[in-house]
Amino acid sequence: MSKGLGLKRVVVLRSEDSYDGYADTIFGKREKKRRKRKKQSKLLSPWEKTIRRAAKDQVKASNTYLERHERSNKRKKNGWIRDLNKNVSKSLSKLGGAYSIYKLNLF
């Protein structure tokens, strides 16, 4: 069928509402986008990995603190201030020593 007509792909546009719609491929393959290669010197690669890991750990620790803060605040009157030391120490334990001098293998 496609050899005679020279078709690569058949796409049907479907919509449930007047503004919402999606494309549905009936025949052919959908082309994949190529990921761009990361441009970075080899010398900076370990630094970048270390900083990215530290940033992810910070996000994890702050999310843990926020969850514990909200839970403490719901349980007791002024609970967030009563449990402040406990919540901060628990969230800092999620950092996993990311800022330790021994853990930073930069060279």
Beta strands, then each sheet from edge to edge (+ up, - down):
strand 1: 10-15
strand 2: 21-27
sheet 1: 1+ 2-
end
